[in-house]
Amino acid sequence: DLNVNSHQLSLAVVGYQIAVIKGEMEEAENISRFKIGREGGGRLARFPEGRDLKELALKITTDSDHKFELALQLDDLETALDIVPISTEINPESITKWKSLGDRALAAWRFDLAKECFENAGDLGALMLLLMNELLKLAERAEREGQNNLAWSIWWTTGERERCVELLIKTGRVSEAALFARTYCPSLVPKTVVAWQSELKTKGRPKIAETIANPDVNPENFEEGWEAIIEKERGETPQTESPVLVDVGA
């Protein structure tokens, strides 16, 4: 006796796969659309995807999650955007999709879309980084257009102390640059002192210029220890000559 198992084989599916293998994409798309229908679209799309034919897979698939993944891989952000709102209401799954789309939009320099995605995802950390980047661009533009007060305020707000010093020097406020650097970025003090001394000499005040101490030339004039100040700025712990031993008892 023989046991015979029968399996249904769709000629349309076979024809579709043959068309894909032969590279007849238009024929494959027509077969999937008119002879197989939406019900088999999600399953059929895996075949061209496995052959790295993602564009065809994107056209054929009827599974929204699969379509979203393919759209991101192809940087088809508009298609992905159309899928996210209708996938689910705000829940962990849709939040993940908004974040993924936001990351791809950011990589593609689509800042407006990235902002929309991160807002919908409630990703405040990503929004902060995005807005910080936009703020830095605004500072660059303000400096180029001569709006120095605005540029300096942004550099200060965003913690760009070195840019603050550079802008003060650039605008001829070298004495203020030196005092600012002394307080907030000591490693730039030698540079600002040289600029300050040069300005004074240009104005015929060489004696005053000579009274300004440069830590690179006269570190002994800084009682607190210039090396310790620089290490503190770098976030390093100054090394003492010998450790202080404390008796904590037995």
Beta strands, then each sheet from edge to edge (+ up, - down):
end
